Amino acid sequence: MLFRSDTSSARTQTDSIDALIRKGRSFVGSAGLTDLINAMLGWAKADTLLADGNVQAGERALKAAHAHALADTKLAASRSKTVERSPAEDVTWQLLDLIQMQLIRLHLRQGRLQEAELLGRQMIVRNADRYGRNSPSTALALATLGEVLVAQGRYQESTALADAAVDDMKALGVPASAGFSFYYRQVAIVSRIGILDWRGAVDRIDQLRESLTEDEFLLKSTERQPAWALALLRMGRARQAAAWLTALVAEQERFLGADRYETAESKGLLGVALAATGDTDRAFSYFAAALPALTARRRGTETEAEDALRRHVRRAIFEAYADLIYQTRTFQSAAMVEDSFRLGDAMLGGAVQSALAASAARALAGTPKLSDLIRGEQDARLEIAGLNDRLLALATAADSKEREEAVKVLRARVDALTGKRAELFRSIEEGFPDYANLISPRPAALDEARKSLASDEALLLIVPGASQTFVWAVRPAGAMAFHASSMSAQEVASVVAKLRQTLDPGSVTLPVLRQFDYAAAHRLYLELLAPVEQVWRDAKTLVVAADGVLGQLPLSLTLTQSFTVGTDADQGVQRSEEHT
């Protein structure tokens, strides 16, 4: 019934069952089943409430169901010996796992990552104690905690947990299409995407798809994963990724709407795929359609855009678009100049900003008016997320008049909630502008950056990417330069690590100077600063915004020209050229 969006009927039937259970509590022998029945009923209630968008009541019902299931585990063993035709003892333990798994996912959606992690670890300990290390129940717990760690960006740990779950299932002879086996493999794939193990991710995607040739539904589900399409792109399979993303965009536009964050994300990745196949014009059109939602303040056009994997995908889109602008030299146009700079500033955002936002929310939670606005905005966001899940579930159902009517009703509700959430955020902006800018900063526009600079200042924005490092130089009077270096983030990190080895406080002796990698320092200058020097050369002050490890290195340590250390003891150090 929930699949058909018939929540009113679901509520009616749940209430009827509840009434029958209350009536049956006086029957002899019912006491031993009270917690089990209440757990099952509470879970059904929670499902109905969450599907209906009532997040707070749904969470309360889910927690109550969890408490009843946990209590029933203490009765299950004795009940199976005393109650005729009693459910098998393991039914309670399996029910507890399913309820706890749903509660963990709800916490993830709410951004309550530590609570989700605690429940996941409890699930592992409980099942390992009961069933041992190699069991389906323990594997489910491992993969569930792996999903939590993915949301936190702890990909190495999530990879280890997911691989352990997959290996257990293989050892037990469980096929990929059975039960939660598909879920374990999903977590293993996205974990590898998180650690940039593109080969490992794609190999597992291919293996999974080969095992699902007889299951059309699950096989199609593998093509609805934007991050998986990114893995294909990284391995040079752009045409396959483009085909998946074209179908996904069409589906999302139909069932979610063209202006939703999720749709914009898929459009951005489709732009990446089209650029890789040489279809530049269409790539630009998809990037242009995606960019407003991807760089906008979070005002209700998306559900929850700040989990770690989503930041990872979004940054890949920004980098690909910036590269396309640079490679086609379209940055000569004013609009592209603006876009490229906003992309650079957007790429500087990420996990730190999310942590600041969470901290700010806690610090200001005691402000009654702001607290009410925040809670209302969050509730609307969570309800939109639940409704979007139902819309995408309906996308997999057969065409019917009933399905189209359900989609129409759900879309109208999402639109109303989106408007409500945007209005709530406007109220936050008007009443608490500093807080609004903290939790949802806008990427700086080029004009804003210029206005913030003094006449003798220049701004350098440097963002290392997966295969290139992007550099922008801006002066207040209008001069600007944009460059894409061939140095990847990994190469930049390696050079910075070498240079920092000789920066410890203390006396600078000749042996120490000889350890300094002058060639690497000169390379940094040639790659990052020299190409935009015509803009910043005459500035008295450089304002530097650098991402990643570059923030740990003063740019004054780069060398404008080659530099050698002499060996003459009397002369000491000989400079062949100047140091910046």
C-alpha positions in Angstrom: 0.0 0.0 0.0 2.8 2.4 0.8 4.3 1.6 -2.6 1.1 2.8 -4.1 1.2 5.9 -1.9 -2.1 4.8 -0.3 -1.0 6.0 3.2 -4.5 6.7 4.3 -5.5 3.0 3.9 -2.3 2.0 5.6 -3.1 4.2 8.6 -6.6 2.8 8.7 -5.4 -0.8 8.7 -2.7 -0.1 11.2 -5.2 1.5 13.6 -7.5 -1.5 13.2 -4.7 -4.0 14.0 -3.8 -1.9 17.0 -7.4 -2.0 18.3 -7.5 -5.8 17.9 -4.2 -6.2 19.8 -5.5 -4.0 22.7 -8.6 -6.2 22.8 -6.5 -9.4 22.7 -4.3 -8.5 25.7 -6.8 -10.1 28.1 -6.4 -13.5 26.4 -4.5 -16.2 28.2 -0.9 -16.5 27.0 -0.8 -13.1 25.3 1.6 -11.7 27.8 4.5 -13.5 26.3 3.9 -11.9 22.9 3.2 -8.3 24.0 6.7 -6.9 23.2 7.0 -8.8 19.9 3.6 -7.7 18.7 4.2 -4.1 19.8 7.5 -4.1 18.0 5.9 -5.2 14.8 3.0 -2.8 15.1 5.3 0.1 16.0 7.4 -0.6 13.0 4.4 -0.6 10.8 3.2 2.7 12.3 6.6 4.2 11.9 6.7 3.2 8.2 3.3 4.8 7.7 4.2 8.0 9.5 7.5 8.4 7.8 6.0 7.7 4.3 3.3 10.3 5.2 6.0 12.9 6.0 5.5 13.0 9.7 9.1 12.6 10.7 9.0 13.4 14.4 6.1 11.1 15.1 7.7 8.4 12.8 10.9 8.6 14.7 9.1 8.2 18.1 7.2 5.2 16.8 10.4 3.7 15.4 12.3 4.2 18.7 9.3 2.6 20.6 9.4 -0.4 18.2 13.1 -0.7 18.7 12.7 -0.7 22.5 10.0 -3.4 22.3 12.1 -5.6 20.0 15.1 -5.3 22.3 13.0 -6.2 25.3 11.5 -9.2 23.5 15.0 -10.7 22.8 15.1 -11.5 26.5 11.8 -13.4 26.3 12.2 -15.2 22.9 14.2 -18.2 24.2 11.8 -19.1 27.0 8.7 -18.3 24.9 9.6 -20.8 22.3 9.4 -23.5 25.0 6.2 -22.4 26.7 3.9 -20.9 24.0 2.4 -23.2 21.5 3.2 -22.4 17.9 5.4 -19.6 19.0 7.5 -17.7 16.4 11.0 -19.0 16.1 13.4 -17.3 18.5 15.5 -15.7 15.7 12.4 -13.8 14.4 12.8 -11.3 17.2 16.5 -10.8 16.6 16.0 -10.3 12.9 13.2 -7.9 13.5 15.4 -5.9 15.8 18.1 -5.7 13.1 15.6 -4.4 10.5 14.1 -1.8 12.9 17.6 -0.7 14.0 18.8 -0.4 10.4 15.9 1.8 9.5 16.5 4.0 12.6 20.2 4.3 11.6 19.2 5.5 8.1 16.8 8.0 9.6 19.6 9.4 11.7 21.9 9.6 8.6 19.2 11.6 6.8 18.9 13.9 9.8 22.7 14.4 9.9 23.0 12.7 13.3 26.0 10.7 12.3 27.4 9.9 15.8 24.1 8.5 16.9 23.9 6.4 13.7 27.4 5.1 14.3 26.7 4.1 17.9 23.7 2.1 16.8 25.7 0.5 14.1 28.4 -0.6 16.4 25.9 -2.0 18.9 24.4 -4.0 16.1 27.7 -5.5 15.2 28.6 -6.5 18.8 25.1 -8.0 19.4 25.1 -10.1 16.2 28.7 -11.2 16.5 28.1 -12.4 20.1 25.0 -14.3 19.0 25.8 -15.6 15.6 29.6 -15.4 15.4 31.8 -13.5 13.0 30.7 -15.2 9.8 27.0 -15.0 9.5 24.3 -13.1 7.5 23.2 -11.1 10.5 26.8 -9.9 11.3 27.4 -9.1 7.7 24.3 -6.9 7.6 25.6 -5.1 10.7 29.0 -4.6 9.1 27.6 -3.2 5.9 25.2 -0.9 7.9 28.0 0.6 9.9 29.9 0.9 6.6 27.1 3.0 5.2 27.4 5.3 8.2 31.1 5.7 7.7 30.6 6.5 4.0 28.3 9.4 5.1 31.1 10.5 7.5 33.7 10.3 4.7 35.6 7.5 6.5 36.1 5.5 3.3 39.0 3.3 4.3 37.1 2.0 7.3 33.9 1.6 5.4 35.7 -0.3 2.6 37.1 -2.8 5.1 33.7 -3.4 6.7 31.8 -3.8 3.4 34.5 -6.1 2.0 34.2 -8.3 5.1 30.4 -8.4 4.7 30.7 -9.4 1.0 33.3 -12.0 1.7 31.1 -13.5 4.3 28.2 -13.8 1.9 30.4 -15.4 -0.7 31.7 -17.9 1.8 28.2 -18.8 2.7 27.2 -19.2 -1.0 24.7 -16.3 -1.0 24.2 -14.9 -4.5 24.4 -11.2 -5.2 20.7 -11.0 -5.9 19.6 -12.5 -2.6 18.4 -10.5 0.4 20.8 -7.9 1.5 23.7 -9.2 -0.6 23.1 -6.5 -3.2 23.2 -3.9 -0.4 26.6 -5.1 0.9 28.0 -4.8 -2.6 26.6 -1.3 -3.0 28.4 -0.1 0.2 31.7 -1.8 -1.0 31.5 0.1 -4.3 30.8 3.6 -3.0 33.5 3.1 -0.3 36.0 2.6 -3.1 34.7 5.6 -4.9 35.4 7.6 -1.7 39.0 6.5 -1.6 39.3 7.2 -5.4 39.9 3.5 -6.2 38.2 3.8 -9.5 39.5 0.5 -10.9 38.3 -1.4 -7.8 34.9 0.3 -7.9 34.3 -0.4 -11.6 35.5 -4.0 -11.3 33.0 -4.6 -8.6 30.3 -2.8 -10.6 31.0 -5.1 -13.6 31.0 -8.2 -11.3 27.7 -7.2 -9.7 26.0 -6.6 -13.1 27.3 -9.9 -14.4 25.7 -11.7 -11.5 22.3 -9.9 -12.0 21.7 -10.7 -15.6 18.5 -12.7 -14.6 17.2 -9.9 -12.3 16.2 -7.0 -14.5 15.0 -4.8 -11.6 18.3 -5.0 -9.7 20.3 -4.7 -12.9 18.5 -1.5 -13.7 19.1 -0.3 -10.2 22.8 -0.3 -10.8 22.3 2.3 -13.5 20.6 4.7 -11.1 23.7 5.4 -9.0 25.3 8.8 -10.0 28.5 8.1 -8.1 28.8 4.8 -10.0 28.6 6.7 -13.3 31.4 8.9 -12.0 33.6 5.8 -11.5 32.9 4.8 -15.1 33.9 8.2 -16.2 37.2 8.0 -14.3 38.0 4.7 -16.1 37.4 6.2 -19.5 33.9 4.7 -20.1 32.2 8.0 -20.8 29.7 6.7 -23.3 28.4 4.1 -21.0 28.1 6.7 -18.2 26.4 9.1 -20.5 23.8 6.4 -21.4 23.1 5.7 -17.7 22.9 9.4 -16.8 20.6 10.3 -19.7 18.1 7.8 -18.6 18.5 8.8 -14.9 18.0 12.5 -15.7 14.8 11.8 -17.7 13.5 9.7 -14.8 14.3 12.3 -12.2 12.8 15.2 -14.3 9.6 13.2 -14.6 9.2 12.1 -11.0 11.2 14.6 -9.0 11.2 17.7 -11.1 13.8 19.5 -13.2 14.7 22.0 -10.5 15.5 19.4 -7.7 19.0 19.1 -6.4 19.3 15.4 -7.2 18.3 16.1 -10.8 20.8 18.9 -11.0 23.5 16.6 -9.7 22.8 14.0 -12.4 22.7 16.7 -15.1 26.1 17.9 -13.9 27.5 14.4 -14.2 26.0 14.1 -17.6 27.8 17.2 -18.6 31.0 15.6 -17.4 30.3 12.5 -19.6 29.4 14.6 -22.6 32.5 16.7 -22.3 34.6 13.5 -22.2 33.0 12.3 -25.4 33.7 15.6 -27.1 30.1 16.8 -27.2 31.0 20.2 -25.9 27.9 22.2 -26.8 25.6 19.7 -25.0 28.0 19.5 -22.1 27.9 23.2 -21.6 24.1 23.2 -21.7 23.9 20.5 -19.0 26.5 22.3 -16.8 24.5 25.5 -17.2 21.3 23.7 -16.1 23.0 22.1 -13.1 25.1 24.9 -11.8 22.4 27.1 -10.2 21.2 24.3 -7.9 24.6 23.0 -7.1 26.0 26.4 -6.0 22.9 27.9 -4.5 22.2 28.3 -0.8 20.3 25.3 0.6 16.8 26.8 0.4 14.7 23.8 -0.2 15.6 22.8 -3.8 17.5 19.8 -2.5 17.0 17.2 0.3 20.4 16.9 2.0 23.3 17.9 -0.1 26.1 17.7 2.4 26.9 14.1 3.0 30.6 13.2 2.3 30.0 11.3 -0.9 27.7 14.0 -2.4 30.4 16.6 -1.8 32.8 14.3 -3.6 30.5 14.0 -6.6 29.7 17.7 -6.6 33.4 18.7 -6.6 34.0 16.3 -9.6 31.4 18.2 -11.5 32.9 21.6 -10.7 36.3 20.5 -11.7 35.1 19.1 -15.0 33.2 22.3 -15.8 36.1 24.5 -14.9 38.4 22.4 -17.1 36.0 22.6 -20.0 35.8 26.4 -19.7 39.6 26.6 -19.7 40.2 24.1 -22.5 37.7 25.8 -24.8 38.9 29.2 -23.8 35.4 30.4 -23.3 36.5 32.1 -20.2 37.0 35.1 -22.5 33.2 35.8 -22.1 32.1 37.7 -19.0 29.6 35.0 -18.1 32.1 32.2 -18.2 34.6 34.3 -16.1 31.9 34.6 -13.5 31.1 30.9 -13.6 34.7 29.8 -13.4 35.4 32.0 -10.3 32.2 30.9 -8.5 33.2 27.3 -9.2 36.6 27.8 -7.6 35.1 29.3 -4.5 32.5 26.6 -4.4 35.2 24.0 -4.5 36.8 25.4 -1.4 33.7 24.4 0.6 33.2 20.9 2.2 33.5 19.0 5.3 34.8 21.8 7.5 31.9 24.0 6.6 29.5 21.2 7.4 31.1 20.8 10.8 30.9 24.6 11.5 27.2 24.5 10.5 26.5 21.7 12.9 28.4 23.5 15.7 26.6 26.7 15.0 23.2 25.0 15.1 24.0 23.5 18.5 25.3 26.8 19.9 22.2 28.8 18.8 19.7 26.1 19.6 18.8 28.0 22.8 17.5 31.0 20.8 13.7 30.3 20.7 12.7 32.0 17.5 15.8 30.7 15.6 15.4 27.2 17.1 11.7 27.1 15.8 12.7 28.2 12.3 15.6 25.7 12.2 13.4 22.9 13.3 10.6 23.8 10.8 13.2 24.0 8.0 14.7 20.6 8.9 11.3 18.9 9.2 10.4 20.2 5.8 13.7 19.0 4.3 13.2 15.5 5.8 9.7 15.2 4.6 10.8 16.2 1.1 13.5 13.5 1.3 10.9 10.9 2.2 8.5 12.0 -0.5 11.3 11.9 -3.1 12.1 8.4 -2.1 8.5 7.4 -2.7 8.5 9.2 -6.1 11.6 7.3 -7.2 10.1 4.0 -6.0 7.0 4.7 -8.1 9.3 5.3 -11.1 10.1 1.5 -11.1 6.4 0.5 -11.1 4.4 -0.3 -14.2 2.6 2.5 -15.9 -1.0 2.9 -14.7 -3.6 5.6 -14.0 -3.2 5.0 -10.3 0.6 5.5 -10.4 0.2 8.8 -12.4 -2.3 10.1 -9.9 0.0 9.2 -7.0 2.9 10.9 -8.6 0.7 14.0 -9.2 -0.3 14.1 -5.5 3.2 13.6 -4.2 4.7 16.2 -6.6 2.2 18.8 -5.5 3.1 18.1 -1.9 6.8 18.3 -2.5 6.3 21.7 -4.3 4.3 23.0 -1.4 7.0 21.9 1.1 9.7 23.4 -1.1 8.0 26.7 -1.0 7.5 26.4 2.8 11.1 25.6 3.3 12.3 28.5 1.1 10.1 30.8 3.1 11.5 29.5 6.4 15.0 30.1 5.2 14.2 33.6 4.1 13.0 34.2 7.6 16.3 32.9 8.9 18.2 35.1 6.5 16.3 38.2 7.5 16.3 37.7 11.3 19.7 35.9 11.7 21.8 36.8 8.6 25.2 35.7 10.2 23.8 32.3 11.0 22.3 31.9 7.5 25.7 32.7 5.9 27.5 30.3 8.1 25.2 27.3 7.5 24.8 28.0 3.8 27.5 30.3 2.4 27.1 31.5 -1.2 30.0 31.0 -3.5 31.6 34.5 -3.9 30.7 36.3 -7.1 33.5 38.0 -9.0 32.1 41.5 -8.4 31.9 40.8 -4.6 35.5 39.6 -4.6 36.7 42.8 -6.4 34.8 45.1 -4.0 36.5 43.4 -1.0 40.0 44.2 -2.3 41.9 47.4 -1.7 43.4 49.2 -4.7 46.9 47.7 -4.0 45.7 44.2 -3.4 45.3 41.1 -5.6 43.4 37.9 -4.8 44.8 34.5 -5.6 42.4 31.6 -5.5 44.1 28.2 -5.9 42.2 24.9 -6.0 44.0 21.6 -6.6 41.8 19.0 -8.4 41.9 15.3 -9.3 44.0 15.9 -12.5 44.7 19.7 -12.5 45.1 22.7 -10.2 43.0 25.7 -11.0 44.3 29.2 -10.3 42.4 32.6 -10.5 44.1 36.0 -10.0 41.8 39.0 -9.5 42.5 42.7 -9.1 39.8 45.3 -7.9 40.0 47.3 -11.1 38.8 44.5 -13.3 41.9 42.5 -14.3 41.6 38.8 -14.0 43.4 35.7 -15.2 42.4 32.0 -15.0 44.8 29.1 -15.4 44.7 25.3 -15.2 48.0 23.7 -14.3 48.8 20.1 -15.2 49.7 19.4 -11.5 47.1 17.2 -9.7 46.2 17.5 -6.1 48.3 14.5 -5.4 51.4 16.0 -7.0 50.9 19.3 -5.2 50.6 17.5 -1.9 53.8 15.6 -2.6 55.7 18.8 -3.4 54.4 20.6 -0.3 55.3 17.7 1.9 58.9 17.8 0.6 59.2 21.6 1.1 57.8 21.5 4.6 60.4 19.0 5.8 63.0 21.8 6.2 60.6 24.4 7.7 60.9 23.4 11.3 62.0 26.2 13.7 65.7 26.4 14.5 68.9 27.6 13.0 69.1 27.4 9.2 72.4 25.8 8.5 74.0 25.0 5.2 73.2 21.3 5.4 69.6 22.1 6.1 69.5 24.5 3.1 70.9 21.8 0.9 67.9 19.6 1.9 65.4 22.1 0.6 64.0 21.1 -2.7 64.7 24.3 -4.7 63.6 22.7 -8.0 60.2 21.8 -6.5 59.8 25.3 -5.2 60.6 26.7 -8.6 58.1 24.3 -10.2 55.3 25.5 -8.0 56.0 29.0 -9.1 56.1 28.0 -12.8 52.9 25.9 -12.6 50.7 28.1 -10.3 51.9 31.7 -10.1 53.8 32.5 -13.3 50.8 32.0 -15.7 48.7 34.6 -13.9 51.6 36.9 -12.9 50.5 39.7 -15.2 47.5 40.3 -12.9 49.2 40.1 -9.4 52.7 41.4 -10.2 52.2 45.0 -9.2 50.1 44.4 -6.1 51.6 45.2 -2.8 49.6 42.6 -0.9 48.4 39.2 -2.1 45.3 37.8 -0.5 45.6 34.0 -0.9 42.7 31.5 -0.7 44.3 28.1 -1.2 42.7 24.7 -0.8 44.1 21.6 0.8 47.8 21.3 1.7 48.6 24.5 -0.1 47.2 26.3 2.9 50.2 24.9 4.9 52.8 26.5 2.7 53.7 30.2 2.5 53.8 31.1 -1.2 56.9 33.2 -0.5 58.8 29.9 -0.4 58.3 29.5 -4.1 61.1 30.5 -6.4 60.8 32.8 -9.4 63.8 31.3 -11.1 66.2 28.4 -10.6 68.3 28.4 -7.4 71.4 26.4 -6.5 73.4 26.0 -3.3 77.2 26.6 -3.6 79.8 24.2 -2.1 82.5 26.9 -1.4 82.9 27.0 2.4 84.0 30.6 2.4 81.2 31.7 0.1 78.5 29.7 1.9 75.4 29.9 0.0 75.4 31.2 -3.6 72.2 32.4 -5.2 72.0 32.2 -8.9 68.7 34.0 -9.1 66.2 35.7 -6.8 63.9 34.2 -4.3 60.4 35.7 -4.2 
